[in-house]
Amino acid sequence: MSDLVPGKLIRRYKRFLADVYLSDGELLTVHCPNTGSMKNCVEEGAAVWLSRSSNPKRKYAYTWEYIQTRLGHYIGIHSAQANRLVKEGIERGTVGELAHYSTLQSEVKYGTENSRIDFLLTAHGIPDCYVEVKSVTLLEAPFSKGVGYFPDAISERGSKHLRELAEIAKQGKRAVLLFCVQHSGIRRVRVADHIDVHYGKALRDAVSHGVEILAYKTRFNHLQTRLWKPIPFETITDNAF
């Protein structure tokens, strides 16, 4: 993404907005494409990068894509990019656990709670595979330990997805929750019981019914991102908080 526009973050507010200074001193209000709390991701004065839309109907032409923290960590702010990264990773064969499917469909309706699965993978002779993708950007202190958490805010929608996946697994189909880690400082992932205890319970219940949990790290290279490698997911209860 060599056409990204650099800037300096002033603040994020009203959930979907942020104010940014460009290098020439221009002040912009930009779209923040992240529904979470963005805990530990927002640092006043940090370097950020923006994409620009050519759509004249958009109220805010610029979208906040990345930030670099004071510790030098790169974070992908655009949570929807996780689906793109995972799709490319599956098609490229990066996700070895999902390498045996010939067809990939996106946003397929399924379940009993009016849900859409991010990816439905199919192939002749093997069970269908339902893949739900979540973007992980929360790195908790001490930051040197590299422990990332999901969710970063109470997520009733996330718990619903876990219930749906558990039902798929009960039917003998394959159900996968894939955490796409868009934070260069995260080296392993845990469920954030200290933020949403109900999500933690739903996740462990889903695992008990056969839902698979995968965590894959994104690699940042001159702001070109791609799904890179698996990292550990730990289902332990974290009592540090």
QUINORUR-V738359 format. One record per pair of residues at least 6 apart in sequence whose C-alpha atoms are under 7 Angstrom apart, sorted by the first residue. I is the first residue (numbers start at 0). J is the second residue. D is the distance in Angstrom with one decimal. If there is no record, write none. Layout:
i=[I/I]
j=[J/J]
d=[D/D]
This chain:
i=[0/0/3/3/3/4/4/4/5/5/5/5/5/6/6/6/6/6/6/6/7/7/7/7/7/7/7/8/8/8/8/8/8/8/8/9/9/9/9/10/10/10/11/11/14/15/15/15/15/16/16/16/16/17/17/17/17/18/18/18/18/19/19/19/20/20/28/29/29/29/29/30/30/30/30/31/31/32/32/32/33/33/33/35/35/36/36/37/38/38/39/39/42/45/45/45/45/46/46/47/47/47/48/48/48/48/49/49/49/49/50/50/50/50/51/51/51/52/52/63/64/64/64/65/65/65/65/66/66/66/67/67/72/72/72/73/73/74/74/74/74/75/75/78/81/81/82/84/84/85/88/88/89/89/92/100/100/100/101/101/102/102/102/103/103/103/103/104/104/104/105/105/105/106/106/106/106/107/107/107/107/108/108/108/109/109/110/116/116/116/117/117/117/118/118/118/119/119/119/120/120/120/121/121/126/126/127/127/128/128/128/129/129/129/130/130/130/130/131/131/131/132/132/132/132/133/133/133/134/134/134/134/135/135/135/135/135/135/136/136/136/137/137/137/137/138/138/138/138/138/139/139/145/145/145/145/146/146/146/146/147/147/147/147/148/148/148/148/149/149/149/150/151/152/152/153/153/154/158/158/161/161/161/162/162/164/164/165/165/165/167/167/168/168/168/168/169/174/174/175/175/175/176/176/176/177/177/177/178/178/178/179/179/179/179/180/180/180/181/181/186/187/187/187/188/188/188/189/189/189/190/190/191/192/192/193/213/214/214/214/214/215/215/215/215/215/216/216/216/216/216/217/217/217/217/218/218/218/218]
j=[222/223/48/49/50/48/49/50/21/22/47/48/49/19/20/21/22/46/47/48/19/20/21/44/45/46/47/18/19/20/43/44/45/46/47/18/19/43/44/17/18/43/17/18/34/30/31/32/33/28/29/30/31/28/29/30/31/26/27/28/29/26/27/28/26/27/59/59/61/62/63/59/61/62/63/62/63/76/77/78/76/77/78/151/152/151/152/151/137/151/137/138/68/66/67/68/69/66/67/65/66/67/63/64/65/66/61/62/63/64/61/62/63/64/60/61/62/60/61/76/75/76/77/73/74/75/76/73/74/75/73/74/182/183/184/182/183/136/181/182/183/181/182/134/134/179/132/225/226/226/94/226/97/98/98/120/121/122/121/122/120/121/122/118/119/120/121/118/119/120/117/118/119/115/116/117/118/115/116/117/119/114/115/116/115/116/163/129/130/131/130/131/132/129/130/131/128/129/130/127/128/129/127/128/172/173/172/173/172/173/174/173/174/175/174/175/176/177/175/176/177/176/177/178/179/177/178/179/178/179/180/181/148/149/178/179/180/181/180/181/182/147/148/149/151/145/146/147/148/185/146/147/184/185/186/187/185/186/187/188/185/187/188/189/188/189/190/191/189/190/191/191/194/194/195/194/195/198/198/201/201/202/205/201/205/174/210/205/208/210/173/174/174/208/209/210/208/210/211/210/211/212/211/212/213/212/213/214/213/214/215/214/215/216/217/215/216/217/216/217/230/230/231/232/231/232/233/232/233/234/199/234/199/199/236/240/232/229/230/231/232/226/227/228/229/230/226/227/228/229/230/224/225/226/227/224/225/226/227]
d=[6.3/5.9/5.9/5.4/5.1/5.4/4.9/6.3/6.5/7.0/5.8/4.5/6.3/6.2/5.4/4.3/5.8/5.9/5.2/6.0/5.5/5.1/6.4/5.5/5.6/4.8/5.6/6.4/4.6/6.5/5.6/5.0/5.5/6.5/6.3/5.3/5.4/5.3/5.9/5.5/5.5/6.1/4.1/6.5/6.8/5.8/4.5/6.2/6.9/6.7/5.8/5.0/5.1/5.7/5.3/6.5/6.2/7.0/5.7/4.5/6.2/5.8/5.3/6.4/4.6/6.3/6.9/5.6/5.1/5.5/6.5/6.1/6.2/4.7/6.2/6.2/5.5/6.9/5.1/6.6/6.4/5.9/5.6/6.2/6.0/5.9/5.7/6.7/6.2/6.5/6.5/6.8/6.8/6.8/6.3/6.1/7.0/5.8/5.5/5.5/4.3/6.4/6.2/5.8/5.2/6.5/6.0/5.3/4.6/5.4/5.6/5.2/6.6/6.6/5.6/4.5/6.4/5.2/6.3/6.8/6.0/5.2/5.4/6.9/5.6/4.8/5.3/5.8/5.4/6.9/4.6/6.4/6.9/5.4/5.6/5.8/5.4/6.7/5.6/4.4/6.5/5.0/6.5/5.7/5.7/5.9/6.4/5.8/5.6/6.5/6.1/5.6/6.6/6.7/5.6/5.9/5.4/4.9/6.2/5.2/5.6/5.2/6.4/6.4/5.8/4.7/6.7/5.5/5.1/6.6/5.4/4.6/6.5/5.3/5.3/4.9/6.3/5.1/5.4/7.0/6.8/5.8/4.3/6.4/5.7/6.7/5.7/6.6/6.5/5.9/6.0/5.3/6.5/6.1/5.1/6.8/5.8/4.8/6.3/5.9/5.0/6.5/4.9/6.4/5.3/6.3/5.7/6.1/6.3/4.5/5.8/6.1/4.8/6.0/6.2/4.7/5.9/6.9/6.3/4.9/6.1/6.1/4.9/5.9/6.8/6.3/4.9/5.9/5.9/4.9/5.9/6.6/6.7/6.0/6.4/5.9/4.7/5.9/6.4/5.6/5.3/5.4/5.4/7.0/6.2/6.7/5.9/4.5/6.5/6.3/6.4/6.4/5.7/4.5/4.9/6.5/5.6/6.2/5.2/5.8/5.3/6.0/4.6/6.2/5.6/5.0/5.5/5.2/6.7/5.2/5.2/5.8/6.7/6.1/6.8/6.4/5.0/7.0/5.3/5.9/6.3/6.2/6.1/6.9/6.7/5.5/6.6/4.8/5.8/6.1/7.0/6.2/5.5/6.4/5.6/6.0/6.4/5.1/6.2/5.7/4.7/5.9/6.2/5.0/6.2/6.0/4.7/5.6/6.1/4.5/6.2/6.1/5.3/6.1/6.9/6.0/4.7/5.7/6.7/5.5/6.3/5.6/5.0/5.9/6.4/4.8/6.2/5.9/5.1/6.1/5.9/6.5/6.7/5.3/7.0/6.3/6.8/5.7/5.6/6.5/6.0/6.8/6.8/5.4/4.2/5.7/6.1/5.6/5.5/6.1/6.5/6.5/5.5/4.5/5.2/5.5/5.5/6.2/5.5]
